[in-house]
Amino acid sequence: MSNKKRNIKKQHKKTMVRIPTIIFTLFGSYIIHREGEIWVGSLIKLLKPFGLSENAIRLALSRMSRQGLLQSRKAGRRSYYSLTEKGHEWMLGGQHWTLDRDYKPWDKKWRLFIYNIPEELRHLRDALRKKLFGIGYGSLSSSVWISPYDLKEELAKIFDNIKVADYVETFEAKYEGLKEAKKLAAKVWDIRGLENRYVEFLNTYSPLFAAYRKRVKRKDAIDPGECFAERFQLTAEYIDIALDDPMLPFELLPADWAGLAAKKICLEYRNLLTPEANKFVDSILKNDKP
């Protein structure tokens, strides 16, 4: 390995990504496009780049199965996992939220969501907060959440899932406070923290992307396993950040928002790595069946 390549590798520090994100990424990128299920032994081999122990992977699979996101079947002594209908919806939702969404124009209006849920229904209140955060709302106060977007359809799905419609009110408003719109947004959402995560992503993957393009141009021999590990890692890391990104209108974000460049690098690098990464996955899965 050349000194230059060693230097590039040193810049590529693995970060801890949420295990469900990793598993959904694996299914979304590879498994559902093949037979839709995977032997746990193959899954463990494919997740090796993340430094996860076999025990941690099995615990995550068990937890996701209890949550109704995965289902398993036995074939002899082997266990195979696939997404449930609920898991498939979650996977597609995460893919749409992180890779397919674009920034939308803003009509300069704010949407308020106010709830008053009794203490005895605290579990519903906690579930509601997670759902509101998940669709991009930000907390202005403990029971007042805001969004610059009209999210009626998303809220309707939440009400179908969590029976809280009797305890909430929604409003459309124009902000006339003393803060500028950007300052208000910075109070509600952790924009600086999110941007720092995107910048760290760019600092890691921009030089790796440039180095890989040079290798392709020179027609160097490239290890398919290396391509798979790199593609998987960058995709899971990007998704882990983007899941927390409400994708606010540009008027509410800092100039030269790092999220745009991060998404561009992610998609372009993924596409470049895909052919060799697929070769590696196929080599692992060819012995998947007993």
Legacy VTK file of the C-alpha trace (Angstrom):
# vtk DataFile Version 3.0
C-alpha trace
ASCII
DATASET POLYDATA
POINTS 290 float
0.000 0.000 0.000
1.389 3.400 -0.966
2.039 6.132 1.620
-0.625 8.237 -0.072
-3.184 5.487 0.291
-2.225 4.996 3.950
-2.791 8.705 4.548
-6.234 8.505 2.961
-7.145 5.531 5.128
-6.061 7.351 8.271
-8.568 10.078 7.477
-11.346 7.520 7.279
-12.296 7.004 10.909
-15.226 4.700 11.468
-18.026 6.277 13.472
-20.703 4.538 15.481
-23.918 4.399 13.496
-27.192 3.213 14.997
-27.465 -0.552 14.417
-31.059 -0.426 13.071
-29.842 2.158 10.528
-27.088 -0.254 9.467
-29.505 -3.177 9.106
-32.089 -1.130 7.182
-29.285 0.162 4.943
-28.202 -3.401 4.207
-31.719 -4.475 3.281
-32.447 -1.329 1.265
-29.190 -1.394 -0.686
-28.783 -5.110 -1.296
-31.172 -7.657 0.173
-34.589 -6.551 -1.112
-33.172 -6.368 -4.637
-32.195 -10.024 -4.455
-34.337 -12.628 -2.665
-35.476 -10.357 0.158
-34.082 -12.450 2.997
-30.648 -13.253 4.360
-29.079 -15.981 6.484
-27.884 -14.552 9.774
-24.390 -15.911 9.100
-24.130 -13.929 5.859
-25.528 -10.849 7.561
-22.830 -11.073 10.247
-20.130 -11.303 7.549
-21.525 -8.285 5.714
-21.657 -6.192 8.891
-18.069 -6.980 9.816
-16.808 -3.568 8.492
-18.662 -1.894 11.363
-16.746 -3.762 14.040
-20.002 -5.074 15.525
-19.819 -8.233 17.588
-21.904 -11.236 16.608
-23.748 -10.913 19.914
-24.596 -7.235 19.280
-25.961 -8.090 15.824
-28.084 -10.960 17.120
-29.457 -8.773 19.916
-30.371 -6.065 17.392
-32.101 -8.618 15.150
-34.054 -9.940 18.132
-35.068 -6.430 19.208
-36.164 -5.438 15.702
-38.155 -8.670 15.436
-39.979 -7.881 18.690
-40.748 -4.432 17.282
-42.356 -6.073 14.260
-39.730 -4.761 11.818
-38.113 -8.103 10.961
-39.349 -11.661 10.709
-37.349 -14.882 10.806
-37.773 -18.396 9.527
-35.855 -21.575 10.223
-34.390 -23.836 7.544
-32.604 -26.678 9.262
-30.221 -25.102 11.748
-30.137 -21.797 9.898
-32.172 -18.667 10.652
-33.145 -16.300 7.838
-34.350 -12.726 8.289
-36.529 -10.543 6.090
-38.401 -7.277 6.504
-41.996 -7.350 7.656
-44.524 -5.085 5.960
-43.951 -2.587 8.767
-40.168 -2.898 8.418
-40.407 -2.422 4.665
-42.426 0.757 5.178
-39.860 2.034 7.694
-37.015 1.252 5.321
-38.710 3.028 2.397
-39.617 5.955 4.657
-36.023 6.306 5.808
-34.766 6.094 2.243
-37.213 8.773 1.117
-36.401 11.018 4.085
-32.624 10.780 3.657
-31.806 10.102 0.000
-34.841 11.023 -2.103
-36.041 14.266 -0.496
-35.144 17.671 -1.872
-35.238 21.040 -0.137
-38.608 22.713 -0.701
-39.504 26.389 -1.190
-40.974 28.202 1.799
-44.178 30.237 1.846
-42.928 32.138 4.940
-45.642 30.590 7.108
-45.201 28.531 10.264
-47.294 25.518 11.249
-47.909 25.134 14.976
-48.729 21.873 16.680
-49.950 22.196 20.294
-50.866 19.321 22.563
-52.254 18.906 26.074
-52.037 15.217 26.916
-52.942 14.078 30.463
-50.165 12.681 32.645
-51.832 9.265 32.746
-51.293 9.108 28.959
-47.647 10.050 29.205
-46.632 7.103 27.019
-48.673 8.597 24.165
-47.072 11.983 24.731
-43.588 10.485 24.542
-44.482 8.538 21.397
-45.963 11.684 19.834
-42.793 13.698 20.464
-40.675 11.064 18.725
-43.025 11.051 15.754
-43.060 14.860 15.500
-39.262 14.964 15.556
-39.225 12.202 12.966
-41.199 14.246 10.430
-39.176 17.424 10.983
-41.072 19.383 13.618
-39.013 21.300 16.166
-39.856 22.010 19.788
-40.521 25.683 20.526
-41.556 24.784 24.084
-42.526 21.609 25.927
-45.924 21.308 24.257
-45.597 23.624 21.246
-43.904 22.321 18.093
-43.411 24.171 14.820
-42.572 23.464 11.188
-42.138 25.694 8.145
-43.909 23.076 6.031
-47.491 21.899 5.645
-47.359 18.334 7.000
-51.055 17.445 7.093
-50.556 14.056 5.441
-47.749 13.102 7.793
-49.796 14.188 10.823
-52.772 12.153 9.621
-50.585 9.037 9.617
-49.418 9.827 13.142
-53.027 10.194 14.334
-53.857 6.815 12.772
-50.944 5.282 14.657
-51.219 7.186 17.946
-54.721 8.053 19.099
-54.079 11.615 20.280
-56.267 13.679 17.951
-58.534 14.698 20.854
-55.593 16.292 22.667
-53.994 18.379 19.924
-54.582 21.549 17.931
-52.858 22.761 14.777
-52.487 26.324 13.490
-51.002 28.164 10.555
-49.313 31.414 11.563
-47.045 34.268 10.573
-44.148 34.987 12.912
-44.042 38.591 14.163
-41.547 38.198 16.972
-38.318 40.130 17.479
-35.978 37.409 16.261
-34.980 36.955 12.626
-36.314 33.768 11.034
-32.840 32.188 11.052
-32.383 32.928 14.746
-35.783 31.468 15.554
-34.910 28.320 13.614
-31.551 28.063 15.406
-33.397 28.190 18.741
-35.762 25.383 17.744
-33.448 23.054 15.809
-29.798 22.187 16.477
-28.703 23.580 13.117
-25.092 24.165 14.142
-24.726 20.639 15.502
-26.240 19.203 12.337
-23.952 21.261 10.125
-20.909 20.122 12.115
-21.891 16.504 11.491
-22.232 17.169 7.756
-18.853 18.938 7.685
-17.231 15.981 9.448
-18.822 13.667 6.864
-17.418 15.805 4.043
-13.967 15.949 5.636
-13.947 12.153 5.742
-15.399 11.252 2.366
-14.392 14.057 -0.014
-10.699 12.975 -0.084
-11.663 9.305 -0.246
-13.992 9.993 -3.182
-11.255 11.926 -5.025
-8.736 9.137 -4.408
-11.117 6.444 -5.599
-11.928 8.329 -8.811
-8.206 8.474 -9.570
-7.904 4.730 -9.025
-10.790 4.087 -11.401
-9.278 6.426 -13.994
-5.922 4.609 -13.736
-7.789 1.282 -14.001
-6.175 0.035 -10.804
-7.215 -3.339 -9.442
-9.864 -2.653 -6.810
-10.965 -5.083 -4.092
-14.776 -5.603 -4.247
-14.852 -6.126 -0.465
-13.194 -2.752 0.044
-15.791 -1.123 -2.214
-18.649 -2.763 -0.338
-17.283 -1.677 3.042
-16.743 1.877 1.842
-20.152 2.176 0.153
-21.942 0.672 3.124
-20.117 2.861 5.623
-20.649 6.147 3.812
-24.327 5.362 3.134
-25.066 4.394 6.733
-23.168 7.405 8.107
-24.974 9.801 5.791
-28.378 8.296 6.594
-27.640 8.459 10.316
-27.116 12.226 9.984
-29.911 12.887 7.502
-32.484 11.118 9.699
-32.043 14.008 12.138
-32.231 16.674 9.399
-35.608 18.458 9.065
-34.387 19.842 5.714
-35.461 23.370 6.511
-35.879 25.949 3.744
-32.628 27.598 2.649
-33.855 30.903 4.102
-33.511 29.341 7.574
-30.096 27.757 7.041
-26.535 29.129 7.042
-25.065 30.189 3.710
-23.267 27.376 1.860
-25.209 24.756 3.811
-22.975 21.674 4.159
-25.925 19.291 3.869
-26.144 19.929 0.117
-22.516 19.031 -0.539
-22.743 16.013 1.770
-25.699 14.583 -0.125
-23.981 15.173 -3.475
-20.830 13.354 -2.338
-22.873 10.516 -0.869
-24.884 9.864 -4.041
-21.962 10.219 -6.454
-19.579 8.082 -4.406
-22.271 5.411 -3.883
-22.841 5.168 -7.620
-19.134 4.876 -8.331
-18.697 2.078 -5.793
-21.843 0.132 -6.703
-20.570 -2.313 -9.391
-17.691 -3.712 -7.311
-19.745 -3.644 -4.093
-22.435 -5.768 -5.771
-19.803 -8.326 -6.782
-18.759 -8.700 -3.161
-22.330 -9.090 -1.868
-23.074 -11.715 -4.511
-19.945 -13.647 -3.506
-21.150 -13.733 0.126
-24.747 -14.611 -0.682
-24.025 -17.361 -3.220
-23.632 -19.831 -0.363
-26.540 -18.370 1.603
-28.875 -21.304 1.082
-28.359 -24.597 2.948
LINES 1 291
290 0 1 2 3 4 5 6 7 8 9 10 11 12 13 14 15 16 17 18 19 20 21 22 23 24 25 26 27 28 29 30 31 32 33 34 35 36 37 38 39 40 41 42 43 44 45 46 47 48 49 50 51 52 53 54 55 56 57 58 59 60 61 62 63 64 65 66 67 68 69 70 71 72 73 74 75 76 77 78 79 80 81 82 83 84 85 86 87 88 89 90 91 92 93 94 95 96 97 98 99 100 101 102 103 104 105 106 107 108 109 110 111 112 113 114 115 116 117 118 119 120 121 122 123 124 125 126 127 128 129 130 131 132 133 134 135 136 137 138 139 140 141 142 143 144 145 146 147 148 149 150 151 152 153 154 155 156 157 158 159 160 161 162 163 164 165 166 167 168 169 170 171 172 173 174 175 176 177 178 179 180 181 182 183 184 185 186 187 188 189 190 191 192 193 194 195 196 197 198 199 200 201 202 203 204 205 206 207 208 209 210 211 212 213 214 215 216 217 218 219 220 221 222 223 224 225 226 227 228 229 230 231 232 233 234 235 236 237 238 239 240 241 242 243 244 245 246 247 248 249 250 251 252 253 254 255 256 257 258 259 260 261 262 263 264 265 266 267 268 269 270 271 272 273 274 275 276 277 278 279 280 281 282 283 284 285 286 287 288 289
